[in-house]
Amino acid sequence: MKRKSILWFCLLCLALPLCAARVDTLQVKSASMNKEVTVVVITPDVALGNSPVPSPVVYLLHGYGGNAKTWIGIKPELPRIADEKGMIFVCPDGKQSWYWDSPVDSTSRYETFISKELIAYIDSHYATIADRKARAITGLSMGGHGALWNALRHKEVFGAAGSTSGGVDIRPFPQSWNMAKQLGALADNPKRWDEYTVINLVDSLVNGEQALIIDCGEADFFLNVNKNLHQRLLDRKIDHDFITRPGGHNGMYWNNSIDYQILFFDKFFKNKIHIQ
């Protein structure tokens, strides 16, 4: 009987898909902030070993109060997905920065870190396809704003971008999430708040320049600002995917929504890398 149990266990193990992805937790030096930033990197099996296959990269930004481990906590399947899709996932710690270079705090330069320093580090230490056509960025909540902020201001770096439950217009929330510490009070700096919000970057877009995907839950407090961003993109005739579905501002929603964004980026990568 014991031998039979062992045999069944072995057969079960053989039937289960093996995940060979590697999860690294790094300290990446930011010269602009003169400090080290924690970054989690999930590398697929194809990009490891003696003959690594260069892979596309998706940068995942966490929300306010999160950290570098937020995304793998919300989506523990990321290593398996990395193996299935042949993608590298990079999850930096953005503190409470909103991923700006703060105009009032010279020690908070997370736009420079994300769009320049971290890109350079990942491309020099991992088997990446070091090209915008193989590089995407997305995030949740504060990270949704940060992903679009960095992508729309650095089109030469990111070929695709997304936001899930993103705070894509900061101005309706002047007292929230320490944004005033980064920008100064809205009442004293209205022009700066206009300039530092994603929705006002839409006018800089050219249709087809980037692949964009935006989603938000129907019970989310950011739903209206996401609908406004969608309408602004429509008015400018900028192609994009916009999705609303049942759900609130929580991990259950993001665990589901990120699947669709990864599929969107996978299609973008395959079109750009294999067809062009």
Residue pairs with C-beta under 8 A, 6 or more apart in sequence:
17 80
19 79
19 80
19 83
20 44
20 45
20 48
20 83
21 42
21 43
21 44
21 45
21 79
21 80
21 82
21 83
22 42
22 43
22 48
22 79
23 40
23 41
23 42
23 43
23 72
23 79
24 40
24 41
24 42
24 43
25 38
25 39
25 40
25 68
25 69
26 38
26 39
26 40
26 41
27 36
27 37
27 38
27 39
28 36
28 37
28 38
28 39
28 92
28 117
28 118
28 121
29 35
29 36
29 37
29 117
30 36
30 37
30 109
30 112
30 113
30 117
31 117
32 101
32 109
32 112
32 113
32 116
32 117
33 107
33 108
33 109
33 110
33 113
34 107
37 92
37 93
37 113
37 118
38 67
38 68
38 92
38 93
39 68
39 90
39 91
39 92
39 93
39 118
40 68
40 69
40 71
40 72
40 90
40 91
41 88
41 89
41 90
41 91
41 122
41 126
42 72
42 78
42 79
42 82
42 88
42 89
42 90
42 91
43 55
43 82
43 88
43 126
43 127
44 55
44 82
44 83
44 85
44 86
44 87
44 88
45 83
46 52
46 53
46 55
46 83
46 86
47 53
47 54
47 55
47 86
47 88
47 126
47 127
47 128
48 127
52 127
53 86
53 127
54 127
54 128
54 129
54 130
55 86
55 87
55 88
55 126
55 127
55 128
55 129
55 134
56 86
56 87
56 88
56 128
56 129
56 134
56 135
56 136
56 265
56 269
56 273
57 87
57 88
57 89
57 90
57 122
57 126
57 128
57 129
57 134
57 135
57 136
58 87
58 88
58 89
58 90
58 136
58 137
58 138
58 262
58 265
59 89
59 90
59 91
59 92
59 114
59 118
59 135
59 136
59 137
59 138
59 147
59 158
60 71
60 89
60 90
60 91
60 137
60 138
60 139
60 143
60 258
61 91
61 92
61 94
61 99
61 114
61 137
61 138
61 139
61 140
61 142
61 143
61 144
61 146
61 147
62 68
62 70
62 71
62 91
62 93
62 94
62 139
62 140
62 142
62 143
63 70
63 139
63 140
63 141
63 142
63 143
63 144
63 165
64 96
64 141
64 142
64 177
64 178
65 96
66 94
66 140
66 142
66 143
67 93
68 91
68 92
68 93
69 91
70 91
70 140
71 78
71 89
71 91
71 258
72 78
72 79
72 91
73 251
74 140
74 251
74 254
74 255
74 258
75 81
75 254
75 255
75 258
78 89
81 87
81 89
81 262
82 88
82 89
85 262
85 266
87 262
87 265
87 266
87 269
88 122
88 126
88 128
90 118
90 122
92 113
92 114
92 118
94 110
94 114
94 142
94 143
94 146
95 108
95 110
96 142
96 177
96 178
96 181
97 108
97 110
97 146
97 182
98 110
98 142
98 145
98 146
98 149
98 170
98 177
98 179
98 182
99 110
99 111
99 114
99 139
99 142
99 143
99 145
99 146
99 147
99 149
99 150
100 108
100 110
100 111
100 146
100 149
100 182
100 183
100 196
101 108
101 109
101 110
101 111
101 112
102 108
102 109
102 182
102 183
103 183
103 184
103 192
103 196
104 181
104 182
104 183
104 184
105 181
105 182
108 182
110 146
111 149
111 150
111 153
114 137
114 146
114 150
115 150
115 153
115 154
115 157
115 158
119 135
119 157
122 128
123 130
128 134
128 135
129 135
129 273
131 159
132 155
132 156
132 157
132 158
132 159
133 159
133 269
133 272
133 273
133 276
134 159
134 269
134 272
134 273
135 157
135 158
135 159
135 160
136 158
136 159
136 160
136 161
136 162
136 211
136 265
136 268
136 269
137 147
137 150
137 151
137 158
137 160
137 161
137 162
138 144
138 147
138 161
138 162
138 163
138 164
138 213
138 258
138 261
138 265
139 145
139 146
139 147
139 162
139 163
139 164
139 166
140 164
140 165
140 166
140 254
140 258
141 165
141 166
141 167
141 222
141 249
142 167
142 177
143 166
144 162
144 163
144 164
144 165
144 166
144 167
144 168
144 214
145 163
145 166
145 167
145 168
145 170
145 197
145 198
147 161
147 162
147 163
147 166
148 161
148 162
148 163
148 166
148 168
148 198
148 201
148 212
148 214
149 196
149 198
149 201
150 157
150 158
150 161
151 157
151 158
151 160
151 161
151 210
152 161
152 198
152 201
152 202
152 204
152 205
152 210
153 201
155 209
155 210
158 210
159 210
159 211
159 268
159 272
160 210
160 211
160 212
160 213
160 264
160 265
160 268
160 269
161 210
161 211
161 212
161 213
162 212
162 213
162 214
162 215
162 261
162 264
162 265
163 198
163 213
163 214
163 215
163 226
164 215
164 216
164 253
164 254
164 257
164 258
164 261
165 215
165 216
165 217
165 220
165 222
165 226
165 249
165 253
165 254
165 257
166 198
166 214
166 216
166 222
166 226
167 173
167 177
167 222
167 225
168 197
168 198
168 199
168 214
168 222
168 225
168 226
168 228
168 229
169 197
169 198
169 199
169 225
169 228
169 229
170 179
170 193
170 196
170 197
171 186
171 193
171 194
171 197
172 224
172 225
173 179
174 180
174 185
174 186
174 187
174 193
180 186
183 189
183 192
183 193
183 196
184 192
186 193
194 200
198 229
199 225
199 228
199 229
199 232
202 229
202 232
202 233
202 236
202 238
203 236
205 233
205 236
205 238
207 236
207 237
207 238
207 239
208 239
211 264
211 265
211 268
212 233
212 238
212 239
212 240
212 241
213 240
213 241
213 242
213 243
213 260
213 261
213 264
213 265
214 226
214 229
214 230
214 240
214 241
214 242
214 243
215 226
215 241
215 242
215 243
215 244
215 245
215 257
215 260
215 261
216 222
216 223
216 226
216 227
216 243
216 244
217 223
217 244
217 245
217 246
217 247
217 248
217 249
217 253
217 257
218 244
218 245
218 246
218 247
219 246
219 247
219 248
219 249
220 226
220 247
220 248
220 249
220 253
221 249
222 249
223 244
226 242
226 244
227 244
230 240
230 242
233 240
233 242
241 264
243 257
243 260
245 256
245 257
247 253
247 256
247 257
